[in-house]
Amino acid sequence: MTAKRITSRTHLVDRPTLAKVLNVSERTCKRLEAAGIVTPTAKPRRGRTSRYDLTVVVPAVLQHRSSPPVEPGTLDATQERAALARSQRLLAEQKLAVERRDLLPRDAVVDGWATLVDAHRETLLQLAADAVAAGVVTVEQEQPLDDLCRARLTAYTERAHAR
């Protein structure tokens, strides 16, 4: 007896064959596909039907069948407990990071950013005078450049406060 070479093509089946393998109707296969549980591997071409890879489809359907149905609007106790445990773990990790000084207190971060922004603001306001001193612009051009810098700072401030 010769051994048949198994390739990915041997696992491709059409919808009627898939329905037989899953022991469901073709209509149920269409519903599973519409729900996104089953996806065709090969799209149909010229009179052919979609092709499905059994190595992908069968585990997906088994997973779908083994998960209990959840009514819309109802709570799943297992998921709720998992979410609570996850949020408690994250909170404990944050508290530990603060104790280790891996995280800075909010006020320290705000103060640091305010200092940085103020330094940049002062540098930008000094730009026109520095440009005149360096000979890049003339004294007559200093005021328009200073006005432009101030207008940009005002626009930036307004955008920042609008958020």
N, C-alpha and C positions, 0 to 999 in steps of 0.2 A: 504494500500500500504506500503510495507516495504522499508525503506531507504537503498539505496545501499551504502556500505562502500567504500569510496574513498581512494585509496592507490596510491602510486607512480606507481604501476604496471598498473593501469587503464589508465595512461597517456602515456604509451609506445605503439608506433605504428610502423608498418613497413613502408618501403619507398612508396609503392603504396597508403597506407592510408594517409601518410604525404602529398603526392602530392595532394590528394583529399581535405584534410583540407586546404592546402595553395592555392588551385585552380591553380596549376601549373602542368607541366608535370613531369614525373619521371626523365627525362633528366635534367630539371632545378634543381630538388632536388640534382642530382649528381653534378651539377655545383656549387650549393650553398655549398655542402659538400667539394668540391675541393678548394673552395675559403676560407674555414675555417669559414663560417658564420653559418653553420649547422654542428653539431658534433653528431655522434651516441653515445647513452648512453651505448648500449650493442653491442659489435662486433658480427658479424655473426659466427655461429657454424654449421657445418655439414648440408649444404643445406638450412639453415635459412638465412634470410636477416638481415641487421642491424636493430636495434630498436632505436627509437628516442623518447625522453621525450618531450611531447607537451608543458609542462610548461616552458621548456628551449628554445625550438626551435622557437615557435611562437613569443615570444618577440624579439628574435634575428633577425628573418626575418623582423618583423615590424620595428625594429631599422634600419636595412639595407635599407629597402625600403624608410624610411622617410629621410635618409641622402641624400643630393643632390650629384649627381655624379660629380666628379672633373676630368677634363681632365688632363692627364699627362703633366707636364710642365707649367700648368696654376697656377695662384695664387688665393687662396681663401681669399677674403678680410676680412672675419670674423676671420679666423685663423691668418692672418697677424696682424690685429688690436689687437687680444688677445696676440700674441707674443710680440708686441711692448709694450703693457701695462704691461705685465709681466716683461720684461727687464727694463722698467722705474721704476717699483716698486722695483725690486731688487737693482737697482742703488741707489734709494733714501734710501732704508734700509741700504745699505753699508755706504753711506755718514752719515746717522744718527748714525750708530754704531761707526764710526770714531770720530764724534763729542762727543759722550758719553764716548769715550775712551774704548769701548768694543773691538775694533780692534786696533792693533798696526800698526804704519806705517811700510812699507816694510823694510826700512833701519834699524829700531830698531830690527826687527826680524832677519835680516841677521847678524847684529852685535852680537846679543845675541847668535845665533848659532855658529858664528865664535869663540866667546869666549869659548863656551862650547867645541867645537872641539879642540881648542888649549889646553885647560886644559886636555882633554883626551889624546891628543898626548904627552904632557909632562909627564903625568903619565905613559904612556906605555913606553916612552923612559927611564924613571927612573927605570923601572921594574927590569932590569938586576942587577943594582947596589943594589937595595933594596933586591933582592933575595940573593946576596952575603952577605950583612950585616946581614940578618936574618939566614944565615947558610943553606939555602935551596939548593943553588948550590955552587960549589967551584969557586975559582978565575979563574981557567982554563976554567970553563964553562961559565963565564960571557960574554966573547966576542961572542961566538956562539949564546947565548940567545939574546944579544943586536942586533946582525946581523939579527936574525929571527924577532925581533920586528920591526926593520927598514924596512925589506923586506915586512912585512905585511902592514905597514903604506904606503909604496910606492904602493903596489898593490891596496890598498883601494883608494888612491888618483887617480890612473890611471882609476879605475872603475868609480869613481865619475865624473871625467872629460869626460869620454867617453859617459856619458848619456847626 
